[in-house]
Amino acid sequence: MREGFRFSTRFRVRYSEIDGQKIVFNARYLDYADVALTEFWRWAELDALGAEWSDAEFNVVRSTVQYKQPFRFDDMVEAFVRVDRVGTSSMTLRIDLCHADTRDLHAEVEIVSVHLDTAERRSVPLPDQVRARLTALNG
């Protein structure tokens, strides 16, 4: 496990994800973050909170990728995920994309999501139970 993280998942770089330079196309790093987050939410078992979580809506308001070195076809990626910050109506997630064999960091992804009232299209505070669970995931 990577220091500061309690969760990781692995997947392999597919041929369709590389570009003409034979490295992973830059937009794919956000796809990788999305795959990792899907597995992270499954691991965190937030569905146990019921409707407060399952009915919650989040919009991504900022995504940043800091590229360190490229992945190549057939590399095994290990994605480490954590909740970095829980605010009143938002959360910041961190995904470190590392080479599973060498452990080298290839990219750091930060995603900020805001809890949303879909009818009003505005941010609303996170329910207390959700905030507490997200905060607990920080470890």
Salt bridges, closest charged atoms under 4 A:
GLU17 OE2 - ARG14 NH2 2.89
ASP31 OD2 - ARG28 NH1 3.39
GLU39 OE2 - ARG42 NH1 2.69
ASP74 OD1 - ARG12 NH1 3.68
ASP75 OD1 - HIS99 NE2 3.38
GLU78 OE1 - ARG10 NH2 3.17
GLU78 OE1 - ARG103 NH1 2.69
ASP84 OD1 - ARG82 NE 2.50
ASP96 OD2 - ARG2 NE 2.82
ASP96 OD1 - ARG94 NE 2.59
GLU108 OE2 - ARG94 NH2 3.15
GLU110 OE1 - ARG62 NH2 3.25
ASP128 OD1 - ARG131 NH1 3.23
